[in-house]
Amino acid sequence: MNTTTLPWFFKTPFVQEWTIDETHIDHYQHVNNVAYLAQVEHLAWAHSNQLGLQFSDYQALNRGMVIKRHELNYHLPTHLGDALQCATWIIACDSKLTLTRKFQFICPKKGKTVFDAQTTFVCVSLDTGSPKRMPPLFKEIYGSACID
């Protein structure tokens, strides 16, 4: 699938395909809301890993990016066997405490966005959970990946 021709919100998305299987389906016979949220988390980690940050870096630096706020928008239902193109971008990074990601899931079969989300993350100390400034590695990697 050529993802460059899809109607993305922004240029240069980080994209992974998500094929819907039985574990994602709810009693309405479409994808459960929680499955979308799990995919958002999976996609954010995959993008961070691709940028060069692993959880072991978080541990070594005693810092983590934790969720402060999710905004989830469900546009169209998706079903068993659908293959969604799932994208994320870092749309804001203050290089101090917060960064914001945008997510967009497109169903190529429908040619439409079926889901989008925005998540704000806060940098915290892993051992206390208290907000702490981003270490230089986070500033460098997340800051340079920010599309804003």
Disulfide bonds with the S-S distance in Angstrom:
none
